[in-house]
Amino acid sequence: MRMFKYVLKRIALMFFVLFVITTICFILIRILPRDLPLENSQKEVILARWEALGYNKPLLVQYGIYWKNIITKWDFGTSWYISYRKPAWDLLVSRLTPTVLINVYSLLFSIPLGLALGVYAAIKKNKWQDNVISTLVIVFISVPSYVYAFLVQYLFFFKLGWLPLQLHSLADAGNSYFTWKMFHSMIGPIIAMSFGEIAGLCRFSRAELTETLTSDYMLLARTKGLTRAQATARHAFKNAMVPVLPSIIGSFLAIMSGSMIIEQIFSVPGVGPLYLRSIATLDYDVFMLDCLFYTFIGLVGGIVIDLSYGFIDPRIRMGEK
């Protein structure tokens, strides 16, 4: 019962935070002026639409109309600059596939490698292997992701010629994101996005496993006759994964948000470039939908991560005193 109340409380807080952030974004973007298209036919249509949405009315009235359309019609507005007269929802959905694919591939590559390096560094604690891995982790975490993107382009495109400079278009890849040619062009952004994820997961898993290996119950397991490998596999690794696995779950939930900078560098037609372009063109409705999307994914991810602790370790109960 307490768990149920805790979930309801978190959901209520989530929608409150979502409302606050949406309100701030709405006010900030609407107070910025924007120009009409040069074509007269587009001007008339846009002005009529803006009048219907109450763009000439006070901000609070505009905000009320905006939420009314979402709740009653599932209408998040229309794009007038990025994709003329296309619903903002359809525009966002059309950009999700490449973003999700690149992030899924990146996580499938990063998680096993990050965990393996973290476990190996913990087992070799204070030895040269641990020192080398720890130094590389610090470097990979400190350097911004866009630096890796440029390094990947320089090495694998300009020097070796193994990968294309940017993502292939759908027309060049057989009108599908699930072809080998498209996947080959995705390798560059996948590698660039993996460095930070590998380093973060390696550092986290090493810290947790190192603490677990020095605990009292590990000493007890060794005195009962278990070898170091058996004690690590049966007890240490299982307990160390309790805080690590929720972070992995959070990473999978966050894949839909993508990486704005990496996608922009590799010309990925995903959610990230759409968000940046909506800001540059002041495409109000697309910008607001992107803000709602990013905020909602982040808030849901936080709730799922908290709840996952209880599922992974039954001894943990969220909401208990």
Secondary structure as the mmCIF struct_conf table of DSSP 4:
data_model
#
loop_
_struct_conf.conf_type_id
_struct_conf.id
_struct_conf.beg_label_comp_id
_struct_conf.beg_label_asym_id
_struct_conf.beg_label_seq_id
_struct_conf.end_label_comp_id
_struct_conf.end_label_asym_id
_struct_conf.end_label_seq_id
HELX_RH_AL_P HELX_RH_AL_P1 ARG A 2 ARG A 30
TURN_TY1_P TURN_TY1_P1 ILE A 31 ILE A 31
BEND BEND1 LEU A 32 LEU A 32
HELX_LH_PP_P HELX_LH_PP_P1 ASP A 35 PRO A 37
BEND BEND2 LEU A 38 GLU A 39
HELX_RH_AL_P HELX_RH_AL_P2 ASN A 40 ALA A 52
TURN_TY1_P TURN_TY1_P2 LEU A 53 ASN A 56
BEND BEND3 LYS A 57 LYS A 57
HELX_RH_AL_P HELX_RH_AL_P3 LEU A 59 LYS A 73
STRN STRN1 THR A 78 SER A 79
BEND BEND4 TRP A 80 SER A 83
TURN_TY1_P TURN_TY1_P3 TYR A 84 ARG A 85
STRN STRN2 LYS A 86 PRO A 87
HELX_RH_AL_P HELX_RH_AL_P4 ALA A 88 ILE A 123
TURN_TY1_P TURN_TY1_P4 LYS A 124 ASN A 126
BEND BEND5 LYS A 127 LYS A 127
HELX_RH_AL_P HELX_RH_AL_P5 TRP A 128 SER A 142
BEND BEND6 VAL A 143 VAL A 143
HELX_RH_AL_P HELX_RH_AL_P6 SER A 145 GLN A 153
HELX_RH_PI_P HELX_RH_PI_P1 TYR A 154 LYS A 159
BEND BEND7 LEU A 160 LEU A 160
BEND BEND8 LEU A 163 LEU A 163
BEND BEND9 LEU A 165 GLN A 166
HELX_LH_PP_P HELX_LH_PP_P2 LEU A 167 SER A 169
TURN_TY1_P TURN_TY1_P5 LEU A 170 GLY A 174
BEND BEND10 ASN A 175 ASN A 175
BEND BEND11 TYR A 177 THR A 179
HELX_RH_AL_P HELX_RH_AL_P7 TRP A 180 LEU A 213
TURN_TY1_P TURN_TY1_P6 THR A 214 THR A 214
BEND BEND12 SER A 215 SER A 215
HELX_RH_AL_P HELX_RH_AL_P8 ASP A 216 THR A 223
TURN_TY1_P TURN_TY1_P7 LYS A 224 GLY A 225
HELX_RH_AL_P HELX_RH_AL_P9 ARG A 228 ALA A 231
HELX_RH_PI_P HELX_RH_PI_P2 THR A 232 ALA A 236
HELX_RH_AL_P HELX_RH_AL_P10 PHE A 237 LEU A 253
HELX_RH_3T_P HELX_RH_3T_P1 ALA A 254 MET A 256
TURN_TY1_P TURN_TY1_P8 SER A 257 SER A 257
HELX_RH_AL_P HELX_RH_AL_P11 MET A 260 ILE A 265
TURN_TY1_P TURN_TY1_P9 PHE A 266 SER A 267
BEND BEND13 GLY A 270 GLY A 270
HELX_RH_AL_P HELX_RH_AL_P12 VAL A 271 THR A 281
TURN_TY1_P TURN_TY1_P10 LEU A 282 LEU A 282
HELX_RH_AL_P HELX_RH_AL_P13 TYR A 284 ILE A 312
TURN_TY1_P TURN_TY1_P11 PRO A 314 ARG A 315
TURN_TY1_P TURN_TY1_P12 MET A 318 GLY A 319
#
